């Protein structure tokens, strides 16, 4: 890996937390985390976004709608930084019977997703950065002299892509949506514990979570179905063809839910024996499960559910 490709981004965060023992039976814990999101950037500006009707001044041959870092109104990271992300946390522990044998605990937290550095891979291999080349035959060229009458695009200098670099149509785009933001996850639990024998404990818990604004890829130039068509005409059936092929738009529209019943029987070590037994009954539903910002694409762009 060439070090010149990397543009590291600091992850800033700060938190405050306090635990308050109200009395001998009740303890409260509260906290707040500041977790801003600063998108990754690329030292060579190899990111892009589709903005209908706008024209790039950075790469003059890019199709209408594609913008790059350096274009007016397009951030260097593909989308704006999010500074005002605050995540509260809270919980309590309560001694129900006052003898230390029965407890009730509950907690809640809000968490913001952090994408992996691999998020920029797909953006960095599209035109005019990628190695897609096209050579149309003419009277001057031949198998002996392929590039006669045209310009040989090789070798490609990925560190110095000229402003008039050619692009191949239909253009396959990987785009960050204008409203892109990090996803967030609400997580909570309620747990009851009871000592049934001096070294035996049973636990019953409900744990759940809900994610919204999760990252999902959406095809914004989908081929329109017609009876009797085949994949041979996929591009021709796209609304923006022949300028565009697929437009994969990375957007904060994913959702997830998780609910579970969790049962535990535990025996502390005594007489040379310890035991831990767990059972979970759960239901999980989502339309995106990856935090890579390029690893999950909606099956149906017209209906995300």
PyMOL commands that set and color helices and strands:
alter all, ss='L'
color gray80, all
select helices_A, chain A and resi 3-5+117-124+231-233+235-237
alter helices_A, ss='H'
color red, helices_A
select strands_A, chain A and resi 14-21+26-34+48-50+66-68+86-95+102-112+171-176+184-197+200-219+244-270+273-286
alter strands_A, ss='S'
color yellow, strands_A
deselect
rebuild
show_as cartoon
